[in-house]
Amino acid sequence: SRDNLGRERVQPKGAAGVKDLADKLAEDFKESNLEGASTIVDRLEQLKDLAVNGQVKQMRQLKDVMKNWREILNSVPDETDELATGDMAVCSSWYAPKVQVKLKDLFEEFKDTEKAFAQIKPDKFQDLGRRMNKAMEKIAPAVYGMQNLPNEVSDVADRADEREETLKDTDTKAMKKLLEGQGMTISLSSLEDCKRGLLDLVEPTQRNLEKVETFVSEAHDKFNQAFEVPCPCCCMTSYVYDQPSRCLTELLENADRAL
């Protein structure tokens, strides 16, 4: 009806119209939960970087350490004479077998950790990271662009409020570019495939990685405890640490490398 038409909101023009558009975009931005989307994109970018760099670099260094630990612990039965050095050498026949038993138990624990380590596949993470990177090339700019658009339009409105003739110089092509969604469907589909791969990798990898990290974080103390002098000569333990055997020294050096 004519009355209804009269009550319809008239779209302002010029600077006022741009300001009105900026306010509407800001309102739409809140309702669209794009802020949550940009947070997700940030997290995906972190996962992508972790997949490409973090796991691979960490695994390569740990691989060397695990190999060294295996060689050292595996050679203990053949080197009992070297387990007691310095002041402890005089009671080697009593002390060395006790250390040997503890190192044997520690070797069994290490084998479980070694098995968990072998199940971590950094190459799969690296391949996943590359595929995520490809998918995010379209998604990240689009999400960040839509997030920034209300502020971009608001800046135009502020400039036009001072000098309305600046409106004609506004780079609308750049703003339209922020909203370009060409290729988004393919990228989102690719990211969906990555998500399934991520779920298959993350849970078992995290479980195995936690097992490895626990052993690594406790390795220094475990190796020292293996060389503690039992009663009634426990007061001699400090001499063992001051004059460590080659076996203990190498175990501890690799423990430091793993951290």
C-alpha positions, 0 to 999 in steps of 0.5 A, a space after each residue: 500500500 501507499 502507507 507501507 511505501 511511505 514507511 519503507 526505509 529510504 537508503 541514504 546516499 553519499 557519505 551517509 549511505 556508505 556509513 549506513 552500509 558499513 554499519 550493516 556490514 558490521 552487523 552482518 559480520 557479527 551475525 555470520 560468525 565470521 570471527 569464529 571462522 577466522 579463528 578456525 582459519 588461524 588454527 588450520 594455518 598453525 596445524 599446516 605449519 606444524 604438519 610441514 615443519 614441526 613434526 618432521 624436524 623433531 622426528 629426525 633429531 629423535 631418530 638419531 637419539 633413539 638409534 644411539 640409545 638402542 646401541 648403548 643399551 644393547 651393548 651393556 651385557 658385553 661391557 660390564 667391566 666398564 660400568 664401574 669406573 673411578 672409585 667404584 672400580 674396586 667393587 666392580 664385581 659387586 656393583 656392575 651386575 646390579 647396574 646391568 639388571 637395572 639397565 636391562 629393565 630400562 632397555 625393555 621399557 625403551 623398546 616399548 617407546 621405540 615401537 611407539 616412535 616407529 609408528 609416528 609417520 612424519 612424512 605423512 604429516 608433511 604430505 598432509 601439510 602440503 595439501 592443506 597449504 594448497 587448500 588454504 591458498 583460497 580459503 584464508 584470503 577470502 575469510 580474512 577479506 570478508 572479516 576486514 570488509 566492514 572496517 574497509 567500508 567504514 574507513 571510506 565512510 570516515 574519509 567521505 564524511 570529511 570530503 565527500 568527493 573522495 568517494 569517486 576515488 574509492 578503489 571498489 575493485 580491491 573491495 570486490 577482490 576481498 569477496 572473491 570466492 572463485 575456487 572456494 568449493 574445490 578448496 573446501 572439498 580439499 580441506 574436508 579430505 585433509 580433515 579426514 586425514 588429519 583425524 586419522 593421523 592426529 589421534 594415534 600420533 598424539 598418543 605415540 608422541 606422548 609416550 615418546 615424550 614421557 620417556 624422553 623427559 624422564 630419561 635423564 633421571 632414569 639413566 642416573 637412577 640405573 647407576 645409583 649405588 645400592 645399600 649399604 654403599 649408597 653414599 658412593 653414588 655421588 662418586 659415580 656421578 662425578 666419575 661417570 662411566 662411558 655408558 652413563 655419559 653417552 646415555 645422558 648426552 643423548 638425553 640432553 639432545 632429545 630435549 
